[in-house]
Amino acid sequence: MIGESPQFREMLSLLKQVACYDAAVLLEGETGTGQELAARAIHYDGPRCSKPFMPINCGALQDA
């Protein structure tokens, strides 16, 4: 990810903080705003980095 704005740098800092925890994370946002990129950053900076990354598009899931 590339960016220099204060908001972008704050978001990157938050992703690094979240990556330290062994917990599930739900990323919300409009289509095309980078949720999967953020999820990958969390995954590859965290304790699960040696395990497979499996993105799930919750918008594509049907109601039960």
BAMARTOR-589235 format. One line per field, with one value per residue (C-alpha): residue in one letter; x, y, z. Coordinates in pm, whole numbers, plus 50000, padded with zeros to 5 digits. Example, Ala and Ser with C-alpha at 12.3 -4.5 7.8 and 13.67 -1.06 7.14 Angstrom:
r	(a,s)
c1	(51230,51367)
c2	(49550,49894)
c3	(50780,50714)
This chain:
r	(m,i,g,e,s,p,q,f,r,e,m,l,s,l,l,k,q,v,a,c,y,d,a,a,v,l,l,e,g,e,t,g,t,g,q,e,l,a,a,r,a,i,h,y,d,g,p,r,c,s,k,p,f,m,p,i,n,c,g,a,l,q,d,a)
c1	(50000,50126,50022,50154,49854,49825,49505,49677,49973,49732,49551,49880,49974,49637,49680,50017,49864,49576,49815,49977,49663,49550,49188,48940,48898,48597,48678,48385,48368,48245,48346,48689,48819,49093,48952,49133,49463,49417,49331,49644,49857,49712,49764,50122,50231,50070,50127,49932,50160,50288,49932,49721,49531,49167,48970,48591,48359,48074,47866,47851,47709,47339,47110,47030)
c2	(50000,50345,50672,50969,51143,51156,50948,50679,50663,50639,50352,50167,50212,50073,49771,49695,49718,49485,49236,49165,48993,48640,48734,48758,49103,49231,49499,49699,49948,50020,49789,49872,50063,49813,49588,49285,49476,49574,49214,49089,49346,49229,48863,48890,49112,48886,48553,48364,48471,48116,47990,48038,48363,48300,48612,48588,48827,48850,49048,48738,48518,48433,48494,48182)
c3	(50000,49911,50069,50263,50418,50798,50781,50573,50810,51106,50935,50872,51238,51345,51115,51274,51622,51531,51368,51707,51837,51761,51695,51410,51253,51057,50801,50668,50384,50036,49753,49616,49919,50007,50278,50136,50118,50482,50573,50399,50582,50916,50826,50702,50996,51256,51431,51162,50875,50820,50769,50454,50400,50311,50214,50241,50060,50311,50059,49841,50118,50112,50406,50608)
